[in-house]
Amino acid sequence: MGNIKSKFCALVLYTITLSTLLIFALAEICNADDDTYKISIIDEPTYKITNTIEKNGRIIGMSYQINIIFTNTGYQKSGEIEVNLTDQEGFVLIQRTYLNAGETKTIIFNWSTINIKNQKLIVNYYPSNLDIPLDNFNSGQKIFTIKIADGSMPSTSTPGFEIILLITATLFVSYLLKRNG
């Protein structure tokens, strides 16, 4: 009877050990499915001015087309990816997309601002389904700066200052001419 009891205990122990190993193996296989797509941003985002808003000859705002190139280097279609474009004040534009395996796609944002100076923007991307854990295969961030080219800045002179300067100069020259003449 003792021999049967020890064989039964050994069988139970082997069954528990094999079940545990099988559970860990299945968990790893299921986790591997999370890494079957690999989303990333290629290069720096690009931008171009699409509109300049002026009032009384001064630039008071600008609109840009911002292009961000994404790629999926994985071997399966991605889940839905949310792409956020954010400025330093917290203004956010959002787009959602999918990328097929091996696909490269340009996401285009139309960005308008009254901030007429160099502006830092942040691109964040991650799965739309917040139940999916974030990792370096499905989420990331890129920071870039919209740079204002020379000459596109609004004038910083005080309106009418030139006229006051011209009148003052004319009066001064008239005074000197009367004094010498």
Buried (B, 14 or more C-beta within 10 A) or exposed (E): EEEEEEEEEEEEEEEEEEEEEEEEEEEEEEEEEBBBBBBBBEEEBEBEEEEEBEEEEEBEBBBBBBEBBBBBBBEEBBBEBBBBBBBEEEEEBEBEBBBEBEBEBEBEBEBBBEBBEEBEBBBBBBBBEEEBEEEEBBBBEBEBEBEBEEEEEEEEEEEEEEEEEEEEEEEEEEEEEEEEE
